[in-house]
Amino acid sequence: GFEARVTGNRLNFRSGPGTGYPILRNLPAGLLLLVRGQDSSAYWLFVELPDSALGWVARPYTTFTGTAPVMPAPPPPVVTP
């Protein structure tokens, strides 16, 4: 796998690749991420946290510069009016 570190403080760790997906938690600067994949735009990274949680973060707020396998996005959340 690939490694990256969080560069911004309180980086949003989301359930999917986009701001429409819920924030699962905030990640501290310096946290080590295992990059498992990316979305088709390469903006969002699919990562594993040290506690094995899986989710998505925005690449610009990490040190990741490589290319990861493209992963399918989970279904978007259902928004009820």
C-alpha positions in Angstrom: 0.0 0.0 0.0 0.9 3.7 0.0 1.4 6.0 2.9 0.4 9.6 3.4 0.1 12.0 6.3 -2.6 14.5 7.0 -1.3 18.0 6.5 -4.3 20.1 7.6 -5.7 20.0 11.1 -9.2 18.5 11.6 -9.3 16.9 8.1 -12.8 15.6 7.4 -12.9 11.8 7.1 -16.0 10.9 5.1 -18.0 7.9 4.2 -17.6 8.7 0.5 -15.7 10.8 -2.1 -17.5 14.1 -1.9 -18.8 16.8 0.5 -22.3 15.3 0.3 -21.2 12.3 2.3 -21.3 12.4 6.1 -18.2 13.2 8.1 -17.3 10.2 10.2 -14.7 12.1 12.2 -12.0 14.7 12.0 -8.4 13.7 11.6 -5.4 15.5 13.3 -2.5 16.8 11.4 0.4 14.3 11.1 -1.9 11.2 11.3 -0.5 8.4 9.1 -2.9 7.1 6.5 -2.7 4.0 4.3 -3.9 5.0 0.9 -6.0 2.1 -0.6 -7.4 3.9 -3.6 -8.8 7.0 -5.2 -11.9 8.1 -7.0 -11.9 8.6 -10.8 -11.2 12.4 -10.4 -8.1 11.6 -8.2 -9.2 14.3 -5.8 -10.5 12.0 -3.1 -8.4 9.2 -1.5 -9.8 6.0 0.0 -7.8 5.5 3.1 -7.3 3.2 6.1 -6.7 4.8 9.5 -4.4 3.3 12.2 -7.5 1.8 13.9 -8.5 0.1 10.6 -11.4 2.4 9.9 -12.0 3.0 6.1 -13.1 6.2 4.5 -12.3 9.1 2.2 -10.3 12.3 2.5 -9.5 15.1 0.1 -6.0 14.6 -1.4 -4.8 18.3 -1.2 -4.8 18.0 2.6 -2.4 15.0 2.6 1.2 14.4 1.6 0.1 11.9 -1.1 1.6 12.5 -4.5 1.3 9.1 -6.1 -1.4 7.3 -8.0 -3.7 4.7 -6.3 -6.1 2.2 -7.9 -9.4 3.8 -8.8 -12.1 2.7 -6.4 -15.9 2.8 -7.0 -17.7 5.3 -4.8 -20.3 4.0 -2.4 -24.0 5.1 -3.1 -24.6 8.7 -2.2 -26.4 9.3 1.0 -30.2 9.6 0.8 -31.3 13.1 1.8 -34.8 13.3 3.3 -36.5 16.6 3.0 
